[in-house]
Amino acid sequence: MPAGAGPARPGDADPGGGVALGTPRGRRLIAATVLASGMALLDASAVNVALPAIGDDLDASLSGLQWTVTGYTLALAALVLLGGSLGDRFGRRRVFLVGVAWFAVASLLCGLAQDTGQLVGARVVQGVGAALLTPGSLSLIQASVRPADRARAIGLWSGLGGIAGLAGPFLGGVLVDAVSWRLVFLLNVPVAVVVLVVASRHVPESRAAARPGRFDVAGAAIGALALGAVTHALIRAGDPAAGVEVVVWGTAGLLAGAGFVVRERRATAPLLPLRLFADRQFTGANLTTLAVYGGLGGVLLFLVLQLQTVLGYDATAAGAAMLPSIAMITLLSSRAGALAARIGPRRPMTAGPLIAAAGTAWLATVDGRQPYALDVLPGSLLLGLGMAATVAPLTATVLAAAPDSLTGAASGVNNAVARAAQLLAVAALPVAVGLGGSDYADPVTFATAHRTAMLAGAALFAVGGALAWATVRDDVLRS
């Protein structure tokens, strides 16, 4: 039994080691990890639908709204590797609990922000908390659940967490219309309290075997600099007067990225163990993650703005437009995890992104000329079906391809790749489609940009499917 687990009830633990999924302890483990990761995912996606209200209330520009999204994602993507490594070394449950408490305090600061600068600063702090809790939520499952139940447990975690991510726009819309955008953040506080109580009492502690060397603080700093500089360059590229600044920051980001790789090759205890990428399955699954989550980041940003700015939906209706996607994920994610365990992940990981690409291409044509059932519903259903088929097999592949001693690091890598993909999509797509200033509030300008951005998202999904087919084998979960 993992260290710190405490006494198990009869039937809670499998004789071969680990917590049985169908036991009370197994259910509490899943509940705590899903609530925590779902809180972070829901918050990230709910903010998208609240952006117009935030812009009106705080008089924010497009770049201010971009930083409201990317400030959080930047901190999460830059530090999630460190979060995974901290959990491996000091205890996954301990770091997870710290992250949940940190996230709650930062959410309170977001809800009380009085201007864009305060909100962006609080969002960065919130992203730090998410970087501590997110890899821990998954590595706790991988380390604590008995091997026979892991694929199904990961399917539940992926499916329920995915529901939270896609439910975010709807819940955010309800809160914005009924009360205020501030409640999107303040709601996290009571949820975090529930997670802290359940996890501290019922989730077993685990950690990796002792690893030599100090923490790779320099690697974390260089990685954060690389992501931050590139993100700033992409966002500033929307301002025609910022040409030199864009070049300087972009170059600094690329040089820092190269320096990060050099640092990780030389570090005694690297933040990113590059040997993980020697496994073809691990590398292929993370490349697929990069493409798929880049596409998803673009869809979530542009669709809710299109529905509100161009079609005139209120925030609640714009969020509700994604409910069919939630239904698909609810019904099918755990089944997709079980199917991948039975037939292998290659086919689900190939078909899923291609289905999502078809749904995104359909959503590119949304213009309000047809009723919802013909305009938005088909694309929303296809997007949800594609993500349901993809996420659980992808996550299981990443973890199965890594040594047990590095599950926290592997989870951190995959989370970092997913968040970095969304970060870069939110930073780059508005610039790539010609948006700047307050263009997000102009229906004519935004409608043209929306179509181009969504087609780019569809292309990213399709690339993800092709990468999975080319790199992932069906035996990775069995091995």
PAMIKE-125516 format. One line per 5 residues: their letters; for each residue z, y, x of C-alpha. Coordinates in steps of 0.2 Angstrom, whole numbers, plus 2048, in hexadecimal, padded with zeros to 3 digits. Example, Ala and Ser with C-alpha at 12.3 -4.5 7.8 and 13.67 -1.06 7.14 Angstrom:
REM residues 2
AS	827/7EA/83E; 824/7FB/844 .
This chain:
REM residues 479
MPAGA	800/800/800; 7FC/812/807; 80A/81B/80F; 815/825/802; 80E/81C/7F3 .
GPARP	81F/817/7ED; 823/807/7E3; 815/801/7D8; 817/7F9/7C7; 812/7E7/7C4 .
GDADP	7FF/7E6/7C3; 7FC/7F7/7CA; 7F7/7F1/7DB; 7EA/7E4/7DF; 7F0/7D6/7EB .
GGGVA	7E2/7DB/7F6; 7E8/7EC/7F8; 7E6/7FC/7ED; 7EA/803/7DC; 7E1/7FA/7CD .
LGTPR	7D7/806/7C3; 7DC/800/7B2; 7EF/801/7B5; 7FA/810/7B0; 7FB/815/7C3 .
GRRLI	7E8/814/7C4; 7E5/81F/7B5; 7F1/82C/7BB; 7E8/82C/7CC; 7D7/82F/7C4 .
AATVL	7DF/83C/7B8; 7E6/846/7C6; 7D7/846/7D1; 7CB/849/7C3; 7D5/858/7BC .
ASGMA	7D6/860/7CD; 7C4/85E/7D2; 7BE/862/7C1; 7C9/872/7C1; 7BF/877/7D1 .
LLDAS	7AE/872/7CA; 7B1/87A/7B9; 7B7/88A/7C0; 7A8/88B/7CC; 79B/888/7BD .
AVNVA	7A5/892/7B0; 7A3/8A2/7BB; 790/8A1/7B9; 791/8A4/7A6; 79E/8B2/7A9 .
LPAIG	794/8BC/7B5; 78C/8C8/7A9; 79D/8CC/7A2; 7A4/8CE/7B3; 796/8D9/7B8 .
DDLDA	799/8E4/7A8; 7AC/8E5/7AB; 7AC/8E8/7BD; 79B/8F1/7BE; 795/8E5/7CB .
SLSGL	783/8E4/7D3; 779/8D4/7D5; 780/8D2/7E7; 792/8D4/7E0; 78F/8C6/7D4 .
QWTVT	787/8BB/7E1; 796/8BD/7EC; 7A1/8B9/7DD; 799/8A8/7DD; 795/8A6/7F0 .
GYTLA	7A6/8AC/7F6; 7AE/89D/7EE; 7A1/891/7F3; 7A0/898/805; 7B3/895/808 .
LAALV	7B2/884/800; 7A2/87E/80A; 7A9/885/81A; 7BA/87E/819; 7B8/86E/80F .
LLGGS	7B5/864/81F; 7C6/86A/825; 7CE/866/815; 7C8/854/816; 7CE/852/828 .
LGDRF	7DF/85A/824; 7E1/84D/816; 7DC/83F/822; 7E9/844/82F; 7F8/84B/825 .
GRRRV	7F6/842/815; 7E9/843/807; 7F5/845/7F9; 7FF/853/803; 7F0/85D/807 .
FLVGV	7E9/85A/7F5; 7F9/862/7ED; 7F8/871/7F9; 7E6/874/7F4; 7EB/873/7E1 .
AWFAV	7F9/87F/7E3; 7EE/88B/7EE; 7E0/88A/7E1; 7EC/88F/7D3; 7F3/89E/7DC .
ASLLC	7E1/8A4/7E1; 7DB/8A2/7CF; 7E9/8AD/7C9; 7E3/8BA/7D5; 7D2/8B9/7CF .
GLAQD	7D7/8BB/7BD; 7E1/8CB/7C2; 7D3/8D3/7CC; 7CF/8E5/7C8; 7BE/8E7/7D2 .
TGQLV	7B0/8DD/7DA; 7B8/8DD/7EB; 7C9/8D6/7E5; 7C0/8C9/7DB; 7B5/8C3/7E9 .
GARVV	7C4/8C3/7F5; 7CE/8B9/7E9; 7BF/8AD/7E7; 7BE/8AA/7F9; 7D1/8A6/7F9 .
QGVGA	7CE/89A/7EA; 7C0/891/7F4; 7CD/88D/802; 7D8/884/7F5; 7C9/87B/7EE .
ALLTP	7C4/876/800; 7D5/86D/801; 7D6/865/7F1; 7C4/85F/7EE; 7C1/853/7FC .
GSLSL	7D3/84C/7F9; 7CF/848/7E7; 7C2/83C/7EC; 7C9/835/7FC; 7D9/831/7F2 .
IQASV	7CF/826/7E7; 7C6/81E/7F5; 7D6/81B/7FF; 7E1/816/7F0; 7D6/80C/7E4 .
RPADR	7D3/7F9/7E7; 7C2/7F6/7EE; 7BC/7EC/7DE; 7BF/7FC/7D4; 7B9/80A/7DF .
ARAIG	7A7/80B/7D9; 7AD/80D/7C7; 7BB/819/7CC; 7AF/824/7D5; 7A4/823/7C6 .
LWSGL	7B2/829/7BB; 7B6/837/7C8; 7A4/83C/7C9; 7A1/83B/7B7; 7B0/844/7B1 .
GGIAG	7AF/851/7BF; 79D/854/7BA; 7A2/857/7A8; 7AE/864/7AE; 7A0/86C/7B9 .
LAGPF	794/86C/7AB; 7A1/871/79D; 7A5/880/7A7; 797/88B/7A0; 79C/886/78E .
LGGVL	7AF/889/791; 7AC/898/79B; 7A1/89F/78D; 7AE/89C/780; 7BC/8A4/78A .
VDAVS	7B0/8B3/78E; 7AC/8B6/77C; 7BD/8B2/775; 7C8/8BB/781; 7C2/8C0/793 .
WRLVF	7B9/8BA/7A2; 7CB/8BB/7AA; 7D0/8AC/7A0; 7C3/8A1/7A9; 7CE/8A3/7B9 .
LLNVP	7E0/8A4/7B1; 7DD/893/7A8; 7DE/88A/7B9; 7F0/88E/7BB; 7F8/882/7AD .
VAVVV	7EB/875/7B2; 7F0/875/7C4; 803/873/7BF; 7FE/863/7B5; 7F5/85D/7C4 .
LVVAS	803/861/7D0; 810/857/7C5; 805/848/7C2; 7FF/846/7D4; 810/849/7DD .
RHVPE	817/83B/7D2; 80A/82E/7D0; 7FC/830/7DD; 7FF/825/7ED; 7FF/82E/7FE .
SRAAA	7F2/828/80B; 7EC/82E/81C; 7E1/828/82A; 7E7/820/83A; 7EC/82C/847 .
RPGRF	7DE/836/84F; 7DF/83E/860; 7DD/850/864; 7E0/860/85B; 7D8/867/84C .
DVAGA	7C7/86E/84E; 7CB/880/849; 7BD/887/854; 7B1/87B/84B; 7B7/881/83A .
AIGAL	7B6/894/83F; 7A4/891/846; 79E/888/836; 7A5/895/82B; 79D/8A3/835 .
ALGAV	78C/89A/834; 78D/898/821; 794/8A9/81E; 787/8B2/829; 778/8A8/822 .
THALI	77F/8AC/810; 781/8BE/813; 76F/8BF/81B; 768/8B7/80B; 771/8C2/7FF .
RAGDP	76D/8D2/809; 75B/8CD/80A; 759/8D3/7F8; 75B/8E5/7FE; 74B/8EB/806 .
AAGVE	755/8F7/811; 75F/8E9/819; 751/8E2/824; 75A/8E4/835; 76B/8DE/82E .
VVVWG	763/8CF/826; 75B/8CA/837; 76B/8CD/840; 776/8C3/834; 769/8B5/832 .
TAGLL	767/8B3/845; 77A/8B3/847; 77C/8A5/83A; 76F/89A/841; 776/89C/853 .
AGAGF	787/898/84C; 780/889/843; 779/882/854; 78A/886/85C; 793/87C/84F .
VVRER	789/86D/852; 78C/86F/865; 79F/871/862; 7A0/861/857; 797/857/864 .
RATAP	7A4/85C/871; 7B4/85D/868; 7C1/84F/86A; 7C5/84F/858; 7B6/857/84F .
LLPLR	7B7/85F/83E; 7A7/856/83B; 7A6/845/843; 793/845/847; 794/832/849 .
LFADR	794/831/836; 782/836/836; 77D/827/840; 77E/81D/830; 76D/81F/827 .
QFTGA	775/81D/816; 782/82B/819; 774/837/820; 768/833/812; 775/835/804 .
NLTTL	77A/846/80B; 768/84C/80C; 766/847/7FA; 776/851/7F6; 76F/860/7FF .
AVYGG	75F/860/7F4; 767/85B/7E4; 776/867/7E4; 76A/875/7EA; 760/872/7DB .
LGGVL	76F/872/7CF; 776/882/7D7; 766/88B/7D2; 766/884/7C1; 777/888/7BC .
LFLVL	775/89A/7C2; 765/89E/7BB; 765/895/7AA; 775/89D/7A3; 76F/8AE/7A9 .
QLQTV	75E/8AB/7A1; 766/8A6/790; 771/8B5/790; 765/8C3/798; 755/8BD/790 .
LGYDA	759/8B3/781; 768/8BD/77B; 774/8AF/77A; 786/8B3/77B; 791/8AB/788 .
TAAGA	797/89D/77D; 785/898/777; 77F/899/789; 78D/88D/78F; 78A/882/780 .
AMLPS	778/880/784; 77E/874/792; 788/869/787; 77A/85B/786; 77B/85A/799 .
IAMIT	78E/857/797; 78B/84A/78A; 77F/840/796; 78B/841/7A4; 79A/83C/799 .
LLSSR	791/82C/792; 788/826/7A2; 790/82B/7B2; 79D/81D/7B3; 78F/811/7AE .
AGALA	784/818/7BC; 792/814/7C8; 793/802/7C2; 780/800/7C2; 77F/806/7D4 .
ARIGP	78D/7FA/7D9; 783/7EC/7D1; 771/7F0/7D6; 773/7FC/7E4; 772/80F/7E4 .
RRPMT	760/812/7EA; 758/811/7D9; 765/81C/7CF; 765/829/7DE; 752/82A/7DD .
AGPLI	74F/82A/7CA; 75E/836/7C7; 757/845/7D0; 746/842/7CA; 74C/842/7B8 .
AAAGT	756/852/7BC; 746/85A/7C3; 73D/857/7B3; 74B/85F/7A9; 74C/86E/7B4 .
AWLAT	739/870/7B3; 73B/870/7A0; 749/87D/7A1; 73D/888/7AB; 733/88B/79B .
VDGRQ	742/891/791; 73D/8A1/789; 744/8A2/778; 734/89F/76F; 739/88E/768 .
PYALD	749/889/760; 757/882/76B; 752/870/767; 741/872/76F; 745/880/77B .
VLPGS	755/87B/784; 75B/86A/77E; 74E/85E/786; 751/866/797; 763/866/796 .
LLLGL	763/853/791; 758/84E/79F; 762/858/7AC; 772/850/7A6; 76A/83F/7A6 .
GMAAT	764/841/7B8; 775/848/7BE; 77E/839/7B6; 773/82D/7BF; 775/835/7CF .
VAPLT	786/83B/7D3; 791/82B/7D2; 785/820/7DD; 782/82F/7E9; 795/831/7EC .
ATVLA	798/81F/7ED; 78B/81D/7FA; 792/82B/805; 7A3/824/805; 79D/812/807 .
AAPDS	793/817/816; 7A2/81E/81F; 7B1/815/828; 7C1/814/81E; 7C9/81E/82B .
LTGAA	7BD/82D/827; 7BD/82D/815; 7C4/83E/814; 7B8/845/821; 7A9/83C/818 .
SGVNN	7AF/844/807; 7B0/854/80F; 79F/853/817; 797/84F/806; 7A1/85D/7FD .
AVARA	79C/869/80B; 78A/864/809; 78A/866/7F6; 793/877/7F7; 788/87E/805 .
AQLLA	779/879/7FB; 77F/882/7EB; 784/891/7F6; 773/893/7FE; 76A/890/7EE .
VAALP	774/89E/7E5; 772/8AA/7F5; 760/8A6/7F8; 757/8A3/7E7; 75A/8B5/7DF .
VAVGL	752/8BC/7EF; 744/8AF/7EF; 73F/8B4/7DE; 740/8C6/7E0; 751/8CB/7D8 .
GGSDY	75C/8D9/7DE; 767/8E7/7D8; 76A/8E6/7C6; 75A/8DB/7C2; 765/8CE/7BB .
ADPVT	768/8D9/7AB; 755/8DD/7A9; 74E/8CF/79D; 73B/8D2/7A2; 73F/8D1/7B5 .
FATAH	74B/8C2/7B3; 740/8B8/7A8; 732/8B7/7B6; 73F/8B3/7C3; 747/8A6/7B9 .
RTAML	738/89B/7B7; 734/89C/7CA; 746/898/7CF; 747/889/7C3; 737/881/7C9 .
AGAAL	73E/883/7DB; 74E/87A/7D5; 743/86C/7CD; 73A/86A/7DE; 74B/868/7E7 .
FAVGG	750/85B/7DB; 740/851/7DE; 743/852/7F1; 754/84B/7EE; 74D/83C/7E5 .
ALAWA	740/839/7F3; 74D/83A/800; 758/82D/7F7; 749/821/7F6; 745/823/808 .
TVRDD	756/822/810; 762/818/805; 764/805/804; 76A/7FB/7F5; 776/7F1/800 .
VLRS	781/800/806; 78E/7FE/7F8; 78F/7EB/7FC; 792/7EE/80E .
